């Protein structure tokens, strides 16, 4: 197939020059942008908010929150006060101290952002959770991290299994609560002091704990530290091309790493105006937000872009989207036809970016001033070294497919898998961090994504572990065993498909499929519920009893299942 190239045009002279940025790049120089390079006093929330107030930007708009017809706007000074108040609430009403794990479990709202910054001001570690999580998903994560406090809303509070979480000391509710054991956030916030003494930290102190799914075992807690800010700041500047006058919109929820690294930290470290749009996706609400708020930089994901593409030109024509000057994408492979669509409708290139929860920040991207090869993830960002390696850690030559790996030691790299040192260690082969993705590098140094080496499913940009879904499925009384795979899907990248062997006393039926689907949706999370279920008499398993997802995938795609020597076929 012929690769379409899109040249870096001169339509925007502000765009960062890839080669110039690369010259003499070193992390020590980047550190000098921060006052802590001299004082050694770290706090992410300070660098995002208070610093800008001190530098005279208190009146500049920091944050715009939009949800349907509701819109609120906050300056950096407003954000300083709101995060101070939230910190005081958490300290005085919930006893939060440095190093505690504080979970935030709510839909996007201004209070989510105030309390996240407030938690950081206390030196505590934030654990963001998707609002879609049901009881088991919430419990597994809070239990693993011994969470002390959770901040939530009346709609979600019932999903927190308080009695099963002995280390949980306080539930903070943003909204009505008549339970005296809970903290009424709004009431306490109104009375809280506007002043707060920020807790100063060390650069290696924990900051945020994102739980993410692997193919086996429970979700793992990926810990990032304060020092990650160096890379989040500089990639915000060079890759997102954030300038002070930009109105920037990252569409990701903070339950996902993109919604924190690039939905909170990068824009505010760069003093940009950060937009958050609540509510559900629709072409009207998304185009409407760009039009109404004059968004200049937009960071989204292939699934959403494909949905917008599918919604057609009629809806597009109703909005003025000419404020946009830079568009980026993350989370799944960005199809060449989406890049082409972007050129057609916005006259802008869509810049793919590749990274992971574990990497904390951008690793391989299409720089604004680079030529884009449609379908490629781009090249490593300055300060990051990537390679394609074989399973023993040897670098492979150009155009050979292998493991996408990164040389250990970039600033935003995870420091720990919570309480699981063996898991952390298993990511590394020698000096290389092995991503779990397979890819190749072409003769010009561009990287091309091929797939996940393991069985992790990427559906609509969300990473779901088959194991977690399978575990939930077998809790259903009708399910004997279950195997889950990602089935290629033109819109969502992949959909969750479950193969299920029923217990003898149950009969196959459409109603039972629906019942099982709802069971996962309500027990785990909506995005984890299988969109397709296929009943089988028996599932392929290894002799050790592990379901062979690779065989399920081969069935699905009508491929040869490969080496079946470990299969138990009696
Ligand atoms: C996939 C998301 C293709 C990949 C920030 C990776 C991508 C996983 C891209 C991490 C991309 C992310 N092209 N695939 N541009 N970006 N991925 O941890 O498989 O939710 O390993 O972090 O998403 O997902 P995670």
Boltz pocket constraint, residues with backbone or C-beta under 6 A from the ligand:
constraints:
  - pocket:
      binder: B
      contacts: [[A, 212], [A, 256], [A, 257], [A, 258], [A, 329], [A, 330], [A, 331], [A, 332], [A, 333], [A, 334], [A, 352], [A, 353], [A, 354], [A, 355], [A, 356], [A, 357], [A, 358], [A, 377], [A, 435], [A, 436], [A, 437], [A, 449], [A, 451], [A, 452], [A, 458], [A, 461], [A, 462], [A, 463]]
      max_distance: 6.0
